Amino acid sequence: MEKEKRSSQGIIRVALSVKTWKQGPPDVEAVRPGRCPGCGAASRPVGGRVVLQGHGKRSRQVLGPEEPGGTPRQVEVQVRRYRCQECGATCTVAPWEVWTRRLYSLAAIVWALALWGVVGLGLAAVRERVSPWVHVGATSARRWRTPLEWVEAVEERRLLSRVRPWPAGWEARRAAAHVASTVAGHAPPSAPSPPLAVQAFRGAVHAA
């Protein structure tokens, strides 16, 4: 009987930054997942054929600064794709900052929430520091709604699932501060201790 073919697809993030990745994507063997995320089959069983085979590359845009306070950039990375020969599922392997259905890097998202919720900047000012797009409509220039969508995604456990839920009824800005503070707690220790917003940016890699 022919095995059922799956078409599920997801992103598997590896411990490489966009900055490192864009200098040259790792070869197909270096970031091959150990198992198929669809059926769990070993990607390279001992003595057997390769099950999770390379399936080309795909361009992904990533927005945001590469460092806290850095110039926002729009970069393109060639993420790797794999296809399971057992179940037909495909998956994408990408730098840790790349998140499913998100244009902004995870660090940029947390940085924006910290600037808004902790530092107290207005959404228009946050956009200037996070988005590389300078030409926006009049409505968007006055009020950037994307951070509100990020807060909602965290609340619904679609983003940064390690952040604990906050009490019902909190306004979005207060929730953004909660998210940033939680992620900042994952930052590696350093001396002198940087501002919380910087810690949030650096903690994003460990809070994903």
C-alpha positions in Angstrom: 0.0 0.0 0.0 1.3 3.4 -0.9 2.1 5.6 2.1 0.0 8.6 2.7 1.8 11.8 1.5 1.8 14.7 3.9 2.1 18.3 2.8 2.7 19.9 6.2 5.4 22.5 6.4 7.1 24.3 9.2 10.2 26.3 10.1 13.0 24.7 12.1 15.4 27.3 13.5 19.0 26.7 14.1 21.6 28.5 16.3 22.9 30.7 13.5 22.1 34.4 13.1 20.8 36.1 10.0 24.0 38.1 9.9 26.0 34.9 9.7 23.6 33.1 7.4 23.5 35.9 4.8 27.3 35.6 4.3 26.6 32.2 2.8 23.9 29.7 3.7 25.3 26.5 5.4 25.4 23.4 3.1 22.6 21.0 2.9 24.3 18.5 5.3 25.3 21.0 8.0 21.7 21.9 8.9 19.8 18.8 8.0 17.3 18.1 10.8 17.8 14.9 12.7 14.3 13.8 12.2 11.3 14.6 10.0 9.0 17.0 11.8 6.1 15.4 10.1 6.4 11.7 10.8 9.5 11.6 13.1 11.6 9.4 10.8 15.3 9.6 11.2 16.8 11.8 8.5 19.9 9.6 8.0 19.3 6.1 9.4 22.5 4.1 9.9 23.2 2.0 6.8 20.2 3.4 5.1 19.3 6.0 2.5 18.8 9.7 3.3 15.2 10.2 4.3 15.1 13.9 4.7 16.5 15.1 1.5 17.4 18.6 0.4 14.6 20.3 -1.5 16.2 23.5 -2.7 16.3 27.0 -1.2 13.8 29.8 -0.8 14.3 33.5 -0.3 13.1 35.1 2.9 13.1 38.8 3.7 14.0 39.7 7.3 13.4 43.2 8.6 14.9 45.1 11.6 18.2 46.1 13.1 20.9 43.6 13.6 22.0 45.1 16.9 20.2 47.1 19.6 19.9 50.6 18.4 21.3 49.7 15.0 20.0 50.9 11.6 16.9 48.9 10.6 17.6 46.8 7.5 15.9 44.7 5.0 18.0 41.6 4.2 17.3 38.5 2.2 18.5 35.1 3.2 18.3 31.8 1.3 16.7 29.4 3.7 17.1 25.7 3.1 14.1 23.3 2.5 13.9 19.6 3.0 11.4 16.9 1.9 10.8 13.6 3.7 10.9 10.6 1.4 8.7 8.7 3.9 5.7 11.0 4.4 6.2 13.7 1.9 6.3 16.5 4.5 8.4 19.5 3.8 10.2 21.8 6.3 12.3 24.9 6.1 15.6 25.4 8.1 16.4 29.0 8.8 18.3 31.3 11.2 16.9 31.5 14.7 15.5 35.0 14.2 13.2 33.9 11.3 9.6 33.2 12.5 6.7 31.6 10.7 4.7 34.2 8.8 6.7 37.1 10.2 8.7 39.6 8.2 10.5 41.1 11.2 13.2 39.2 13.0 12.4 37.9 16.5 14.9 40.2 18.1 13.4 43.2 16.2 10.0 42.2 17.5 11.1 42.1 21.1 13.1 45.3 20.7 10.0 47.1 19.4 7.9 45.8 22.3 10.6 47.0 24.7 10.8 50.4 23.2 7.1 50.8 23.3 6.2 49.1 26.6 9.4 49.8 28.7 11.1 52.9 27.2 7.7 54.5 26.6 8.2 55.6 23.0 5.1 56.2 20.8 4.4 53.6 18.1 5.5 56.0 15.3 8.9 56.5 17.0 9.2 52.8 17.5 8.6 52.2 13.8 11.4 54.6 12.9 13.8 52.5 15.0 12.7 49.1 13.9 11.3 49.3 10.3 13.6 49.9 7.3 10.5 51.1 5.3 10.6 54.9 5.2 7.6 55.4 2.8 4.4 54.7 4.6 0.8 55.9 4.3 -0.5 58.8 6.4 -2.5 56.5 8.7 0.4 54.1 9.2 2.8 57.0 9.9 0.5 58.2 12.8 -0.1 54.8 14.3 1.8 51.6 13.6 -0.4 48.7 14.6 2.0 45.9 14.1 3.3 45.7 17.7 -0.4 45.3 18.8 -0.6 42.3 16.6 2.6 40.9 18.1 1.2 41.3 21.6 -1.9 39.4 20.5 0.2 36.7 18.9 2.1 36.2 22.2 -1.2 36.1 24.2 -2.5 33.4 21.8 0.7 31.4 22.2 1.6 31.8 18.5 4.8 33.7 19.3 7.3 33.5 22.2 5.5 30.7 23.9 7.8 30.8 26.9 6.2 34.1 28.0 3.7 33.4 30.7 0.1 34.8 30.2 -0.7 38.1 31.8 -4.0 39.0 33.6 -7.0 39.6 31.5 -7.8 43.2 30.9 -4.2 44.5 30.6 -3.8 47.1 28.0 -1.5 46.2 25.1 1.3 48.5 26.1 1.5 47.0 29.6 1.4 43.5 28.1 4.3 44.6 25.8 6.4 45.6 28.8 5.6 42.2 30.4 6.8 40.4 27.2 10.0 42.5 27.0 10.8 42.0 30.7 10.3 38.2 30.4 12.5 37.9 27.4 15.2 40.1 29.0 15.4 37.5 31.7 16.8 35.1 29.1 19.7 37.4 28.2 23.2 36.2 29.1 24.7 38.0 32.0 27.0 40.9 31.3 28.8 43.7 33.2 27.9 46.4 33.3 24.2 45.4 33.0 22.7 47.0 29.9 19.3 48.7 29.8 16.3 46.3 29.9 15.4 47.0 26.2 18.9 45.9 25.2 18.7 42.8 27.4 15.4 42.0 25.7 17.0 42.1 22.3 19.8 39.9 23.3 17.5 37.5 25.2 15.3 36.8 22.2 17.6 34.0 20.9 17.1 32.1 24.2 13.4 32.8 24.6 12.3 31.5 21.2 
